[in-house]
């Protein structure tokens, strides 16, 4: 875990930002009222395996790419997502509820208040103190030096196509082990690329009426769409922008989606 400082930031993307979608505004000021511990990298396969050993198997089935088309495959799951992984790779093929259950188990096991990040906390952490489209700056042409995204290797291996595929090579056809690319300004790894990350919030089509406090999540108990942030090894570079938003059904398990956890330090202090 890494301690992310309290602070304020401008959430969302300005209308002038290339690649921006309409759901990334309006830009609004958000306060992060207290320090927060955030996973240095996404939950790994090895970490998730301990949860499975304690709580039992999850349902099989994961959506994978076949001939360039996302297709449900009942023969795949977190332990066999369709490509090789080690315990140092981020776990994938997990649903929103799987991620929530892992955080709850971790809280129960450690006695610490672990949970998913709110969407606002996630973006604050992803920006790492920057205001540029990507944490590394404004140049998408250097993305392969900073993130595992859809590149020529992924194109050759699984048929990812389109004009958005990077012409460079990031060195990985599928997921990469965590910490393979530079950390952002808050010393967090893989906030851009490798795997999308579930956050707590329900999806809304824009930020109208959004809270100005990062800890206040729009995470109703039941909603048909949850947010995934950060982009993945299957993603164009525009989806790795800090302000980019993507939604998915909460029961969905995809081989390009994982998660990371947070821990409330202020709650810990009160319970000591």
Buried (B, 14 or more C-beta within 10 A) or exposed (E): BBEBEBEEBBBBBBEEBEBBBEBBBEBBEBBBEBBBBBBBBBBBBEBBBEBBEEEEEBEBEBBBBEEEEEEEBEEBBBBBBBBEBEEBBBBBBBBBBBBBBBBBBBBEEEEBBBBBBBBBBBBBBBBBEBEEBBBBEEEBEBBBEBBBBBBBBBBEBBEBEEEBBBEBBBEBBBBBBBEBBEBBEBEBBBBBBBBBBBBBBBBBEBBEEBBEEBBBBBBEEEBEBBBBBBBBBBBBBBBBBBBBBBBBEBEBBBBBBBBBBBBBBBEEEEEE
